[in-house]
Amino acid sequence: MKKSILLFLTVCLFSVAARAQQLNFGLKGGLNVAKFTNVDRTKARAGIYFGGFARVGLTENWSIQPELVYSGQGFVADPPIIENHTVAVNYINLPIMAQYHFIPEFYLEAGPQIGFKVAAKVKNDGNSFDVGENYRGVDLGLGFGLGYDFDFGLGVNARYNFGLTNAADGDDKHANSVAQFGLSYTFGKFSLKK
């Protein structure tokens, strides 16, 4: 199923790129503030994200931005009986964001995301234990954000991603909830279709 989804996304991206007026590539990274929903006595876990993107100009106001991003997610547990511990669940995420540009530099964005779990560990006092079997391998979500790109290629952005599926095995729904704050760099000058 993972191969079918990736093949479908690849075909869609190539067909959009073939019609595009402008195509640029870039790098991005920054801070994640992540948590799972419906888990008592937890705090947000700070992590990082980094990866690459392609931005495709479609019209004078619209672009589409597929990304490939490593994302450190999870949460910090604070149970009453045992000591604090961090649950680190890390993903390779593939968001596809539709971006509306009010002006060429400033945009709002929204779109779907599929994530593939690469590791899940519990960390406490320098010890680390693999708990991958407790978390599902695929995570679906939606993202909403905004950004501003400067003329020299640097950009600032913020995004909120929320999970649509259960990230943990079990009957209770524990979805990902991730706020991202970061920087990007676009190679070449991006312009929208006139």
Disulfide bonds with the S-S distance in Angstrom:
none
